[in-house]
Amino acid sequence: MTPTPVVALLTASALLGLYLLLLYLRGERKQGLVALHLLLGFGGLETLVMLLHGAPDGATFAAPGSFAKIAAGLFAVSAFSGFIAALARRSPVAANVVLGTHVTVGMAGFALLLAALSAV
């Protein structure tokens, strides 16, 4: 298994997340697109973890000192903070802080994943 599905899913999730950020800044909210963003993100995280631990065909992506493990951890934190941001509607300030954390950590994970792929 190649890292292509991981990159495709996470790139689609990041691009959709940027579009959702634009909608959020306009004051709009599209629940269907949020759900698709969630599915793409979790699908990308799942395939990345599968590559780190070994795919069914025996392919792995766990090079020593690789940024991929750190990227997987950042994606997990980003997924958790995105879930918490959706629950924190009672306090708009807290929701914005958690949403900012979601975006920042997610983009840092994406950058580290691209750095790990460039080293391969």
C-alpha positions as CSV (number, residue, x, y, z in Angstrom):
1,M,0.0,0.0,0.0
2,T,1.3,3.4,-0.9
3,P,0.8,6.6,1.0
4,T,-1.3,8.0,-1.9
5,P,-4.7,7.3,-0.2
6,V,-3.5,9.0,3.0
7,V,-2.4,12.1,1.1
8,A,-5.6,12.2,-1.0
9,L,-8.0,11.9,2.0
10,L,-6.1,14.4,4.1
11,T,-5.7,16.9,1.3
12,A,-9.4,16.7,0.5
13,S,-10.2,17.1,4.2
14,A,-7.8,20.1,4.5
15,L,-9.3,21.8,1.4
16,L,-12.8,21.2,2.6
17,G,-11.8,22.6,6.0
18,L,-10.5,25.8,4.4
19,Y,-13.8,26.1,2.6
20,L,-15.7,25.5,5.8
21,L,-13.5,28.2,7.5
22,L,-14.5,30.7,4.8
23,L,-18.2,29.8,5.4
24,Y,-17.7,30.1,9.1
25,L,-16.3,33.6,8.7
26,R,-19.3,34.5,6.6
27,G,-21.6,33.3,9.4
28,E,-22.9,30.3,7.4
29,R,-22.9,26.7,8.5
30,K,-23.4,23.6,6.3
31,Q,-23.9,20.5,8.4
32,G,-23.4,18.1,5.4
33,L,-20.0,19.5,4.5
34,V,-19.0,19.4,8.2
35,A,-19.9,15.7,8.2
36,L,-17.9,15.1,5.0
37,H,-14.9,16.9,6.5
38,L,-15.2,14.7,9.6
39,L,-15.3,11.5,7.5
40,L,-12.4,12.5,5.2
41,G,-10.3,13.5,8.2
42,F,-11.0,10.3,10.2
43,G,-10.5,8.2,7.0
44,G,-7.1,9.8,6.4
45,L,-6.1,9.3,10.0
46,E,-7.1,5.7,9.9
47,T,-5.2,5.0,6.7
48,L,-2.1,6.8,8.2
49,V,-2.2,4.7,11.3
50,M,-2.6,1.6,9.2
51,L,0.5,2.5,7.3
52,L,2.4,3.2,10.5
53,H,1.5,-0.1,12.0
54,G,1.6,-2.2,8.9
55,A,-1.1,-2.6,6.2
56,P,-2.6,-6.0,5.4
57,D,-0.3,-6.3,2.4
58,G,2.8,-5.8,4.7
59,A,3.6,-2.3,3.6
60,T,4.7,0.1,6.4
61,F,5.6,3.8,6.6
62,A,7.4,3.8,9.9
63,A,10.9,4.9,9.2
64,P,13.0,5.7,12.2
65,G,12.8,9.3,13.2
66,S,9.9,9.9,10.8
67,F,7.6,12.8,11.1
68,A,4.7,10.6,10.2
69,K,4.2,9.4,13.8
70,I,4.1,13.0,15.1
71,A,1.7,13.9,12.3
72,A,-0.6,11.1,13.3
73,G,-0.6,12.3,16.9
74,L,-1.3,15.9,15.7
75,F,-4.2,14.7,13.6
76,A,-5.6,12.8,16.6
77,V,-5.4,16.0,18.7
78,S,-7.0,18.0,15.8
79,A,-9.9,15.5,15.5
80,F,-10.5,15.6,19.2
81,S,-10.4,19.4,19.3
82,G,-12.8,19.6,16.3
83,F,-15.2,17.4,18.2
84,I,-14.9,19.6,21.3
85,A,-15.4,22.8,19.3
86,A,-18.7,21.4,18.0
87,L,-19.8,20.8,21.6
88,A,-18.7,24.1,23.0
89,R,-21.5,26.2,21.6
90,R,-22.5,27.7,25.0
91,S,-19.4,29.8,25.1
92,P,-18.6,31.4,21.7
93,V,-15.1,32.6,22.9
94,A,-14.2,29.1,24.1
95,A,-15.6,27.6,20.9
96,N,-13.4,29.9,18.8
97,V,-10.3,29.1,20.8
98,V,-10.8,25.4,20.4
99,L,-11.7,25.8,16.7
100,G,-8.4,27.8,16.2
101,T,-6.6,25.0,18.0
102,H,-8.2,22.5,15.6
103,V,-7.1,24.4,12.5
104,T,-3.6,25.1,13.8
105,V,-2.8,21.6,14.9
106,G,-4.4,20.0,11.8
107,M,-2.3,22.2,9.5
108,A,0.8,21.4,11.5
109,G,0.1,17.7,11.1
110,F,-0.5,18.1,7.4
111,A,2.8,19.9,7.0
112,L,4.6,17.2,9.0
113,L,3.0,14.5,6.9
114,L,4.2,16.3,3.7
115,A,7.7,16.6,5.2
116,A,7.7,12.8,6.0
117,L,6.6,12.0,2.5
118,S,9.3,14.2,1.0
119,A,12.0,12.2,2.9
120,V,10.8,8.9,1.3
